[in-house]
Amino acid sequence: MYNVRELVLKGKKYLRASGLPEIEARYIAEYILGISFTELINQYEDSISEEISNRFFEIVNKRIKRYPLQYITNEQMFYGINFYVDENVLIPRPETELLVDLGINYVKKLIEAGKQNIRIIDMCTGSGCIAISLASELTKINKEIHISIIAVDVSEKALKIAKRNWININLNDKFKNSKIEFVQSNLFENIKLQQVDLIISNPPYIPPREIEKLMPEVRSYEPNLALNGGNDGLDFYRSIACDSFENLNSSGMILFEIGHGQMKDVKEILSLNNYKGVCGQVDLQQYERIVYGIKLNKPD
């Protein structure tokens, strides 16, 4: 029979031998025991049952097969919120927080200019992390404004998770001035014509030939539907840019997350669709990450 310390050390050894971060042994122990890191330290010398030990090594073996830890624990932190995730949604990445940052900054300017009712479309919402983060953060800025977001995804299973996440964070109507409508749609197919201030999207953008080169956690377990961006990775940018223009208010913004190496092409797509002030931005690792444009006038 192991004590907690011995269990964690054994798990670290197995993970390290498989080229995985040994700290995950600690995370797995915390998850199995349902305790915090401080509690784990305090219980290091406590004996554990054979059942707990077996469960621990079962999960360690899953990780060795590269099954994502986030799908085991069903959680991923994003923008200070703990989101539920499983194999039906892409695992939120820290770099996507830059997309949310820029969305918030744009809406702040609208609020400062006196706009009280903010309308947003989050296209390809997945777990809902972008829409929910926007709703929660924007409500904190000004209690008087009203935030209305349409969160769109083609996957019914993904939308169920997004709804679950919104219910979890919005307990007791915590963000009563924020409304999120979840709509199952192939992009704008089931969306009635809108006049929104911001269209934000982290769409699938990886070419099929590149998916096989991704980490096994991604290529084998994350949904292909959320990864595959068509032959050149740009299919969704073309479709969303084309249909977004008529759904935006004058001076409305379209804001994309992109893959590294796609900035030039996505900028061109926005320019061809009559967006002005088209710009790109890199993330903290200096990878191309964001492209955005503004609707300043109607197309010819």
C-alpha positions as CSV (number, residue, x, y, z in Angstrom):
1,M,0.0,0.0,0.0
2,Y,1.3,3.5,-0.9
3,N,1.1,6.7,1.0
4,V,0.4,9.9,-1.0
5,R,4.0,10.9,-1.4
6,E,5.0,7.5,-2.7
7,L,2.1,7.5,-5.1
8,V,3.0,10.9,-6.6
9,L,6.7,10.0,-6.9
10,K,5.9,6.7,-8.7
11,G,3.6,8.6,-11.0
12,K,6.3,11.2,-11.7
13,K,8.7,8.5,-12.6
14,Y,6.3,6.9,-15.2
15,L,5.4,10.2,-16.7
16,R,9.0,11.4,-17.0
17,A,10.0,8.1,-18.7
18,S,7.3,8.8,-21.3
19,G,8.5,12.3,-22.0
20,L,5.5,13.9,-20.2
21,P,5.7,16.7,-17.5
22,E,6.1,15.0,-14.2
23,I,4.1,17.7,-12.4
24,E,1.0,16.1,-13.9
25,A,1.3,13.3,-11.3
26,R,0.6,15.9,-8.7
27,Y,-2.4,17.2,-10.7
28,I,-3.7,13.7,-11.1
29,A,-3.4,13.0,-7.3
30,E,-5.2,16.2,-6.5
31,Y,-8.0,15.3,-8.9
32,I,-8.4,11.7,-7.6
33,L,-8.4,12.8,-4.0
34,G,-10.5,15.9,-4.6
35,I,-8.1,18.1,-2.7
36,S,-6.0,21.2,-3.2
37,F,-2.2,21.3,-3.5
38,T,-1.8,22.5,0.1
39,E,-4.0,19.7,1.3
40,L,-2.0,17.3,-0.8
41,I,1.2,18.4,0.9
42,N,-0.4,18.0,4.4
43,Q,-1.5,14.5,3.6
44,Y,1.7,13.3,2.0
45,E,2.3,10.6,4.6
46,D,-1.3,9.4,4.7
47,S,-1.9,5.9,3.4
48,I,-4.3,5.5,0.5
49,S,-6.6,2.7,-0.5
50,E,-5.9,0.1,-3.2
51,E,-8.9,1.5,-5.1
52,I,-7.5,5.1,-5.1
53,S,-4.1,3.7,-6.1
54,N,-5.5,1.7,-9.0
55,R,-7.5,4.7,-10.2
56,F,-4.3,6.9,-10.0
57,F,-2.3,4.6,-12.2
58,E,-5.2,4.0,-14.6
59,I,-5.1,7.8,-15.3
60,V,-1.3,7.9,-15.5
61,N,-1.5,5.1,-18.1
62,K,-4.1,7.1,-20.0
63,R,-1.7,10.1,-20.1
64,I,1.2,7.9,-21.2
65,K,-1.1,7.1,-24.2
66,R,-1.3,10.9,-24.6
67,Y,-5.0,11.2,-23.7
68,P,-5.3,14.9,-22.7
69,L,-5.3,15.6,-19.0
70,Q,-8.0,18.2,-19.5
71,Y,-10.4,15.5,-20.8
72,I,-9.6,13.3,-17.8
73,T,-10.3,16.1,-15.3
74,N,-13.0,17.7,-17.5
75,E,-11.6,21.1,-16.8
76,Q,-9.5,23.8,-18.3
77,M,-8.8,27.3,-16.9
78,F,-9.4,30.1,-19.4
79,Y,-9.5,33.9,-18.6
80,G,-9.8,33.1,-14.9
81,I,-12.8,30.7,-15.4
82,N,-12.7,27.0,-15.0
83,F,-14.4,25.5,-18.0
84,Y,-15.8,22.0,-18.4
85,V,-14.3,20.3,-21.5
86,D,-14.5,16.8,-23.0
87,E,-13.7,15.3,-26.4
88,N,-16.6,17.2,-28.1
89,V,-14.8,20.5,-27.8
90,L,-11.3,21.9,-28.4
91,I,-9.4,22.5,-25.2
92,P,-9.1,26.3,-24.7
93,R,-5.6,27.6,-25.1
94,P,-3.9,30.5,-23.2
95,E,-3.1,32.3,-26.5
96,T,-6.8,32.6,-27.3
97,E,-7.0,35.0,-24.3
98,L,-5.4,37.6,-26.6
99,L,-8.5,37.4,-28.8
100,V,-10.7,38.0,-25.8
101,D,-8.4,40.9,-24.7
102,L,-8.8,42.7,-28.0
103,G,-12.6,42.1,-28.1
104,I,-12.9,43.6,-24.6
105,N,-10.7,46.6,-25.6
106,Y,-12.9,47.3,-28.7
107,V,-16.1,47.1,-26.8
108,K,-14.7,49.3,-24.0
109,K,-14.3,52.1,-26.7
110,L,-17.9,51.7,-27.7
111,I,-19.0,51.9,-24.1
112,E,-16.9,55.0,-23.5
113,A,-18.5,56.5,-26.6
114,G,-21.9,56.1,-24.9
115,K,-23.2,52.8,-26.4
116,Q,-25.4,51.0,-23.8
117,N,-26.4,47.8,-25.7
118,I,-23.6,45.7,-27.1
119,R,-24.3,42.9,-29.5
120,I,-21.7,40.2,-30.4
121,I,-21.6,37.0,-32.5
122,D,-19.1,34.4,-31.4
123,M,-18.7,32.1,-34.4
124,C,-17.5,28.5,-33.8
125,T,-18.0,28.9,-30.1
126,G,-16.9,25.3,-29.0
127,S,-16.8,25.2,-25.2
128,G,-18.2,28.8,-25.1
129,C,-14.9,30.1,-23.5
130,I,-14.8,33.2,-25.7
131,A,-18.5,34.2,-25.4
132,I,-18.6,33.5,-21.7
133,S,-15.4,35.3,-20.9
134,L,-16.6,38.4,-22.9
135,A,-20.0,38.3,-21.1
136,S,-18.5,38.0,-17.6
137,E,-15.7,40.6,-18.2
138,L,-17.8,43.2,-20.0
139,T,-20.5,43.2,-17.3
140,K,-17.8,44.1,-14.8
141,I,-16.9,47.2,-16.7
142,N,-20.3,48.9,-16.4
143,K,-23.3,47.5,-14.6
144,E,-25.6,49.6,-16.7
145,I,-24.7,48.2,-20.1
146,H,-26.4,45.2,-21.7
147,I,-24.4,42.5,-23.4
148,S,-26.1,40.2,-25.9
149,I,-24.1,37.4,-27.5
150,I,-25.1,34.8,-30.1
151,A,-22.8,31.8,-29.7
152,V,-22.8,29.7,-32.8
153,D,-21.5,26.2,-33.5
154,V,-22.4,23.5,-36.0
155,S,-21.9,20.8,-33.3
156,E,-24.9,20.1,-31.1
157,K,-22.7,18.4,-28.6
158,A,-20.3,21.4,-28.4
159,L,-23.3,23.7,-27.8
160,K,-24.5,21.5,-24.9
161,I,-21.1,22.0,-23.3
162,A,-21.1,25.7,-23.9
163,K,-24.6,26.0,-22.4
164,R,-23.4,24.0,-19.4
165,N,-20.4,26.3,-18.9
166,W,-22.7,29.4,-19.1
167,I,-25.1,27.9,-16.5
168,N,-22.1,27.1,-14.2
169,I,-20.6,30.6,-14.3
170,N,-23.9,32.5,-14.3
171,L,-25.3,30.8,-11.2
172,N,-28.1,32.9,-9.5
173,D,-28.1,35.1,-12.5
174,K,-24.7,36.6,-11.5
175,F,-24.4,38.4,-14.9
176,K,-28.0,39.5,-15.2
177,N,-27.2,42.1,-17.8
178,S,-25.5,39.6,-20.1
179,K,-27.4,37.3,-22.3
180,I,-26.0,34.5,-24.4
181,E,-28.1,32.7,-27.0
182,F,-26.7,29.4,-28.2
183,V,-27.5,28.6,-31.9
184,Q,-26.7,25.4,-33.8
185,S,-25.7,26.5,-37.3
186,N,-23.2,25.9,-40.0
187,L,-21.7,29.4,-39.7
188,F,-24.4,31.9,-40.7
189,E,-26.8,29.4,-42.2
190,N,-29.4,29.5,-39.4
191,I,-28.6,33.1,-38.2
192,K,-31.2,35.7,-39.1
193,L,-29.7,39.0,-40.3
194,Q,-28.2,40.8,-37.4
195,Q,-26.7,44.2,-36.7
196,V,-24.0,43.5,-34.2
197,D,-21.0,45.4,-33.0
198,L,-18.4,42.6,-33.0
199,I,-18.0,39.3,-34.7
200,I,-15.3,37.3,-33.1
201,S,-14.1,33.8,-34.0
202,N,-11.5,31.2,-33.4
203,P,-12.4,28.9,-36.3
204,P,-10.8,25.7,-37.5
205,Y,-7.7,26.7,-39.4
206,I,-5.4,23.7,-39.7
207,P,-4.9,22.1,-43.2
208,P,-5.6,18.3,-43.1
209,R,-2.0,17.6,-44.1
210,E,-0.8,19.5,-41.0
211,I,-3.1,17.8,-38.5
212,E,-1.1,14.6,-38.6
213,K,2.0,16.6,-37.5
214,L,0.3,17.9,-34.4
215,M,0.9,16.6,-30.9
216,P,-0.8,13.2,-30.4
217,E,-3.0,14.7,-27.7
218,V,-4.4,17.0,-30.3
219,R,-4.5,14.9,-33.5
220,S,-5.8,11.7,-31.8
221,Y,-8.3,13.1,-29.3
222,E,-9.4,16.7,-30.0
223,P,-12.4,17.0,-32.4
224,N,-11.3,17.1,-36.1
225,L,-14.3,19.3,-36.7
226,A,-12.7,22.0,-34.6
227,L,-9.3,21.7,-36.3
228,N,-9.8,21.1,-40.0
229,G,-9.8,24.4,-41.8
230,G,-10.0,23.0,-45.3
231,N,-7.3,22.3,-47.9
232,D,-5.3,25.5,-47.2
233,G,-6.7,26.1,-43.7
234,L,-8.5,29.3,-44.8
235,D,-12.0,28.0,-45.7
236,F,-13.7,29.4,-42.6
237,Y,-12.1,32.8,-42.9
238,R,-13.4,33.2,-46.4
239,S,-16.9,32.1,-45.4
240,I,-17.1,34.1,-42.2
241,A,-15.6,37.3,-43.7
242,C,-18.0,37.2,-46.6
243,D,-21.2,36.7,-44.5
244,S,-20.1,38.9,-41.6
245,F,-20.1,42.2,-43.4
246,E,-23.9,42.6,-43.7
247,N,-24.3,41.4,-40.1
248,L,-22.1,44.2,-38.7
249,N,-23.1,47.7,-37.7
250,S,-21.2,50.5,-39.4
251,S,-17.8,50.7,-37.5
252,G,-18.3,47.1,-36.4
253,M,-15.3,44.9,-36.0
254,I,-14.5,41.4,-37.2
255,L,-11.8,39.7,-35.1
256,F,-10.1,36.4,-35.9
257,E,-7.6,34.1,-34.2
258,I,-5.3,32.7,-36.9
259,G,-2.6,30.1,-37.2
260,H,1.0,31.2,-37.5
261,G,1.9,31.9,-41.2
262,Q,-1.7,32.8,-42.1
263,M,-1.7,36.5,-41.3
264,K,-1.0,37.7,-44.9
265,D,-3.7,35.6,-46.4
266,V,-6.3,36.4,-43.8
267,K,-5.6,40.1,-44.1
268,E,-6.1,39.8,-47.8
269,I,-9.4,38.0,-47.3
270,L,-10.7,40.8,-45.1
271,S,-9.5,43.5,-47.5
272,L,-11.2,41.7,-50.4
273,N,-14.4,41.7,-48.4
274,N,-14.3,45.5,-48.0
275,Y,-13.0,45.7,-44.4
276,K,-10.8,48.7,-43.6
277,G,-8.0,49.2,-41.2
278,V,-7.0,45.6,-41.5
279,C,-4.3,44.7,-38.9
280,G,-2.6,41.7,-37.5
281,Q,-1.0,41.0,-34.1
282,V,1.4,38.5,-32.7
283,D,1.1,36.7,-29.4
284,L,3.6,36.7,-26.5
285,Q,5.7,34.0,-28.2
286,Q,5.8,36.3,-31.3
287,Y,3.6,33.9,-33.3
288,E,1.1,35.4,-35.7
289,R,-2.2,35.1,-33.8
290,I,-4.8,37.8,-34.6
291,V,-6.2,39.6,-37.7
292,Y,-9.0,42.1,-37.5
293,G,-10.8,44.7,-39.6
294,I,-13.5,47.4,-39.4
295,K,-16.7,47.9,-41.4
296,L,-16.5,51.5,-42.4
297,N,-18.8,51.6,-45.4
298,K,-21.0,49.4,-47.6
299,P,-19.5,47.3,-50.4
300,D,-19.9,48.6,-53.9
